[in-house]
């Protein structure tokens, strides 16, 4: 990733983070959440009337914000979905396509593997050390996770500049 792309990605994440700061759990109505974060890519309705709104940021973005709306229509909490902790909750042979969507949102890219009768859902994220990485979920023809793979895309962290 070049310096310009890296700065653009950082600015995008910072702007999204700053915008989210104007949202207050227990106070901000769903309309304000949509005004600040835009239209969600996905929405799930709970049996109690609560909603989960999914906001991926940018093409091949490393952030997906989950906004949980309480039954009263107010923001309950915001969470970053693309984390190693959430990835560990996805289990081969157990987790379904819909569970993956609820847990980490839509992929930034899908790749078909017809010989394996599987499709890969790819997610870009920053790992615990700050490296750009990719998490892939392989779904079989039944829509069940067959396997997961994580690959670091950067070999070295960008060097910090000093003044």
Buried (B, 14 or more C-beta within 10 A) or exposed (E): EEEEEEEEBEEBBEEBEEBBEEBEEEEBBBEBBBEBBEEBEBEBEEEEEBBBBBBBBBEBBBBBBBBBBBEEBBBBEBEBBBBEEBBEEBEEEEBEBEBBBBBBBBBBEEEEEEEEEBBBBBBBBBBEEEBBBBBBBBBBEEEBBBBBEEEEEBEEEBEEEEE
